[in-house]
Amino acid sequence: MRIVVIGGTGRIGAQVVTGLVEHGHRAVAAAPSTGVDAFTGEGLRTALTGADVVVDVSNSPTFDDAAAQEFFRVSTANLLAAEAEAGASHHVALSVVGTDALARQSGYFQAKLLQENLIGAGPVPFTIVRATQFFEFLATIADSATLNGVVRLPDVLIQPMATADVAEAVAVAAVSPPVNGIVEVGGPAQYRLPELIRTALTAHGDTREVLGDPNARYWGVDIDERTLVPGDAAPDFDVRFEDWLLASAAENRR
């Protein structure tokens, strides 16, 4: 099985490629740095020649609303057209748990929802993997919610996961039959968002105060108790937050 991973040199994509190769599949990383650009179409037709499965884990280079929507609209249309021409039988895309709710107030998530809708209406059988927030992005969440040295966050549930587990979920989808729908995945445990961020910051020596605030937003969006957790039927992956923190701290000491 030949699998082309768009965005295959990035944080998730590189791990997807490695995991697929380790399990005996022919996986190819495709990205602008390898001469393949889904947005401009450069190198796309050649890269997808003979592809059985195309995995798209690429992301907009900016979170600007209009730019993100243009990126996902154009790159997704280019990919689907090239895949249909190449005879690919499965399109796998990485998306985000809670996209429907987040899209009500976020242009970026409107762009992700547009991507999903284009895939669903496209010519190639598909699987959309919606993952929860990554452990690796918790500090970024804190930074986005910091004002005058205090982190203010909505007191809601979150079920984050390691990027290694996200990559595994995408790889599993790639070698499985298309579901022509959405698969949600999450980490092994749920937390209160302020508690999780406080623990992550403390573990890295960050002394910022973290408060639960009923008026606070998540990336500028009003969310409810379960926006950031997957449905009850979603599989839970293995890497625990506590173990990831220990491994991350050990890596930082090297």
C-alpha positions in Angstrom: 0.0 0.0 0.0 1.4 3.4 -1.0 0.4 6.2 1.3 1.3 9.8 0.7 1.3 12.1 3.7 0.6 15.7 2.9 2.3 17.7 5.7 4.5 14.7 6.2 7.5 16.6 7.6 5.6 18.4 10.4 5.0 17.5 14.0 2.2 15.0 13.4 3.0 14.1 9.8 6.6 13.0 10.4 5.3 10.6 13.2 2.6 9.3 10.8 5.2 8.5 8.2 7.5 6.8 10.7 4.8 4.7 12.2 3.5 3.5 8.8 7.0 2.6 7.5 7.7 0.7 10.8 4.6 -1.4 10.0 5.8 -2.2 6.5 3.8 0.3 4.5 5.3 2.5 1.7 4.7 6.0 3.2 6.0 9.1 1.5 6.3 12.5 3.2 5.0 15.3 0.9 5.4 19.0 1.9 6.7 22.2 0.3 10.2 21.3 1.6 10.0 18.1 -0.5 8.7 20.0 -3.6 5.0 19.3 -3.1 2.6 22.1 -2.3 -1.1 21.3 -2.0 -2.1 25.0 -2.0 -0.3 25.9 -5.3 -0.5 22.5 -6.7 3.2 22.3 -7.3 4.4 18.7 -7.6 1.1 17.3 -6.5 0.2 15.2 -9.5 3.6 13.6 -9.6 3.6 12.9 -5.8 0.2 11.2 -5.9 0.9 8.9 -8.9 0.3 5.4 -7.7 -1.1 6.5 -4.3 -3.6 4.2 -2.6 -4.2 6.5 0.3 -3.6 10.2 0.8 -3.3 11.5 4.4 -3.7 15.3 4.9 -2.3 16.6 8.1 -1.2 20.0 6.7 -2.3 23.2 8.3 -2.8 26.8 7.4 0.4 28.8 7.8 -1.7 31.5 9.6 -4.7 31.6 11.9 -6.0 34.7 10.1 -9.7 33.9 9.3 -9.7 34.7 5.6 -6.2 33.2 4.9 -7.1 30.0 6.7 -10.3 29.6 4.8 -8.5 30.2 1.5 -5.8 27.7 2.4 -8.2 24.9 3.3 -10.6 25.6 0.4 -7.9 25.6 -2.3 -5.6 22.9 -0.9 -8.4 20.5 -0.2 -9.9 21.0 -3.7 -6.5 20.5 -5.3 -5.9 17.3 -3.3 -9.2 15.8 -4.0 -8.9 16.5 -7.7 -5.4 15.0 -7.9 -6.4 12.0 -5.9 -9.4 11.2 -8.1 -7.1 11.5 -11.2 -4.5 9.2 -9.5 -7.2 6.6 -8.5 -6.6 6.9 -4.8 -9.2 5.0 -2.8 -9.0 6.7 0.6 -8.6 10.3 1.8 -7.7 10.7 5.5 -7.7 14.2 7.1 -6.9 15.3 10.6 -9.4 17.7 12.2 -10.3 18.8 15.7 -12.9 17.6 18.3 -15.4 20.3 18.8 -15.1 21.8 15.3 -18.8 22.3 14.9 -19.2 24.3 18.1 -15.9 26.2 17.7 -16.8 27.2 14.2 -19.7 29.3 15.4 -17.3 32.0 16.6 -14.0 31.2 15.0 -13.0 31.9 11.4 -10.2 29.3 11.7 -12.6 26.6 12.7 -15.0 27.7 10.1 -12.1 26.9 7.7 -11.7 23.5 9.2 -15.4 22.8 8.9 -15.2 23.9 5.3 -12.4 21.4 4.8 -14.5 18.7 6.3 -17.5 19.5 4.1 -15.4 19.6 0.9 -14.0 16.2 1.8 -17.5 14.8 2.5 -18.8 16.1 -0.8 -15.8 15.0 -2.8 -15.1 12.1 -5.1 -12.8 10.1 -2.9 -13.9 7.8 0.0 -12.7 9.4 3.2 -12.1 9.3 6.9 -11.9 12.4 9.0 -10.0 11.9 12.3 -11.0 14.5 14.9 -8.5 14.6 17.7 -8.6 16.5 21.0 -6.0 19.1 22.0 -2.4 18.0 22.1 -0.3 18.0 25.3 2.4 19.8 23.4 0.1 22.8 22.9 -0.9 23.4 26.5 1.6 26.2 27.0 0.3 27.9 23.9 -3.2 27.8 25.3 -1.9 29.4 28.5 -0.1 32.2 26.5 -3.3 32.9 24.5 -5.3 33.3 27.8 -2.8 35.4 29.7 -3.5 39.0 30.6 -1.4 41.0 33.1 0.4 37.8 34.1 -2.8 35.9 35.0 -4.1 33.0 32.9 -7.9 33.0 32.8 -9.7 30.0 31.3 -13.2 28.6 31.2 -13.7 25.8 33.8 -14.7 23.1 31.4 -13.6 19.5 30.7 -10.8 18.7 28.3 -9.4 15.3 27.3 -6.0 16.0 25.7 -3.6 13.6 24.0 0.0 13.2 23.0 0.9 13.9 19.4 2.3 10.4 19.2 -1.1 9.1 19.9 -2.7 11.5 17.3 -0.2 10.2 14.7 -1.1 6.6 15.6 -4.8 7.3 15.2 -4.2 8.9 11.8 -2.0 6.0 10.7 -4.6 3.4 11.9 -7.3 5.2 9.9 -5.0 5.2 6.8 -4.6 1.5 6.8 -8.3 0.8 7.6 -11.3 1.0 5.2 -12.8 4.5 4.8 -15.7 5.2 7.1 -17.1 8.1 4.9 -17.5 10.0 8.1 -15.9 11.3 11.3 -13.9 9.3 13.9 -13.2 11.1 17.2 -10.2 10.2 19.4 -8.9 11.5 22.7 -6.5 10.9 25.5 -6.9 8.4 28.4 -8.3 11.0 31.0 -10.4 14.1 31.4 -9.4 17.1 33.3 -10.7 20.5 34.3 -9.0 22.9 31.9 -7.6 25.4 34.4 -6.3 22.5 36.6 -4.6 20.9 33.6 -2.9 24.2 32.5 -1.8 25.0 36.0 -0.2 21.5 36.3 1.5 21.9 32.9 2.9 25.3 33.8 4.1 24.3 37.3 5.9 21.3 35.9 7.9 23.6 33.7 8.7 26.2 36.4 6.1 28.7 35.2 4.6 30.5 38.2 1.7 32.3 36.4 -1.5 32.2 38.3 -4.2 30.2 36.6 -7.9 31.0 37.3 -11.2 29.5 36.2 -13.3 32.3 34.9 -16.9 31.9 33.7 -16.4 34.8 31.4 -13.2 33.5 29.8 -13.0 32.2 26.3 -11.0 29.4 24.7 -9.1 30.8 21.7 -11.7 33.6 21.7 -14.7 31.3 21.6 -17.4 30.7 24.2 -17.5 26.9 24.9 -19.6 24.6 27.0 -18.7 21.8 29.5 -18.0 19.2 26.8 -16.9 21.0 23.7 -13.3 19.8 24.1 -14.0 16.1 24.8 -14.9 13.4 22.3 -18.1 11.5 22.2 -18.6 8.5 24.5 -17.8 6.0 21.7 -14.4 7.5 20.9 -11.4 5.3 21.6 -9.0 6.5 24.3 -5.3 6.4 23.5 -2.6 5.3 25.9 -0.1 8.1 26.8 -1.0 9.6 30.1 -0.5 13.3 30.8 1.6 12.6 33.8 3.9 10.3 31.9 4.2 12.8 29.1 5.1 15.5 31.6 7.9 13.3 33.0 9.2 12.5 29.5 9.0 16.1 28.4 10.9 17.3 31.5 13.6 14.7 30.9 13.9 15.8 27.3 14.3 19.4 28.3 17.1 18.6 30.7 19.2 17.1 27.9 
